[in-house]
Amino acid sequence: MIDSNLSAIQAYWDTIANAYLEHRAQQPLIELELPRLVVFAQPAHAYIASLAERERPATLQLYNEACTSGSILVFVRDTELRTLRSYVFPFHHELSAKPTRVATRRTKRRRASTP
């Protein structure tokens, strides 16, 4: 069985990664909403608190495991099918981040002294 959610995640991975990096201080969860294809970064504890009470402990455990392993927790919410699925992906921000500014230094070459 092919998971169409994974195709959507793959297609929007750059947006997901950028949203995560931009909001990493708030320890975000990422949600991709289908079919609108909108990516949200939300503080994890507020997001988990908004879930049904029976879902909170398992989701919190999954989130903590993802954080411990350096992974990112991504939810896909399909508003037409009325589904919410979670996925954990390895995330290495130093490989995924694109620099916003690159500093370049120019130095003068010293001429060799002539004897």
Secondary structure by P-SEA (a helix, b strand, c coil): cccaaaaaaaaaaaaaaaaaaaccccbbbbbbbcccbbbbbccaaaaaaaccccccaaaaaaaaaaaaacbbbbbbbbcccbbbbbbbbbbcccccccccbbbbbbbbbbccccc
